[in-house]
Amino acid sequence: MGTLRKLLEKHGKRKAIVGLTAWDYPSGLLAQRAGGIDMVLVSDSLGKIVLGLPGSIGLSLDDMIHHAKAVARAVKTPFLLADLPMGSYEISPEQALTSAIRMIKEAPGVSGVKLEGGKEIIPQVSKITSAGIPVFCQVGITPQRTIQTANDEEGTGRSEVSASEIFDDAICLQNAGAVGIMLTAVSQEAAKLMRDHLTVPTIGIGYGLFAFGAVCKV
């Protein structure tokens, strides 16, 4: 299984980090056989793409673990990361750690978890990383929070104010222990600002049906 160290070494050499989303065994096998893939994300976009839900909000932690297990049976070389779904980490840092431990223990091969949000999830990030579990964070458009926000252009770093807010979030999450920041539908200007000032990898994941797609360090 791919290690975080390999990702960070590649980042240190200023090389692109390439990743794909997988939701089940067949898509995991495609990612494994493609070659040259550094990271695979078991994304909560499976709610819409695989399970026919309106979005990711209806997914449970059990759903995510079930699919992460299937992907892990196929993915052996890339670093394997899995989303924690809405409702599995927001209540408290203790809840977040419990969910992260369940994911790592019940889906052998998964090496880290991803959370959505900014400064408000700093306690959760700190708690999970204190247990030795790598955490990636997603900023910009955050589908798990579409009930609360419109996620329009003002929320994707296209204005000076929103770019500053996202940059602020990213710095705080890095300082809390996040080992990577994923940027969803963030403008090039805001992405460049984070690339130049963060010490952890910043990974553009776009936005749309294939929530992760092919990615690269921006």
Secondary structure, 3 states (H helix, E strand, C coil): CCCHHHHHHHHHCCCCCCEEEECCHHHHHHHHHHCCCCEEEECCCHHHHCCCCCCCCCCCHHHHHHHHHHHHHHCCCCEEEEECCCCCCCCCHHHHHHHHHHHHHHCCCCCEEEEECCHHHHHHHHHHHHCCCCEEEEEECCHHHCCCCCCCHHHCCCCHHHHHHHHHHHHHHHHHCCCEEEEECCCHHHHHHHHHHCCCCEEECCCCCCCCCCCEEC
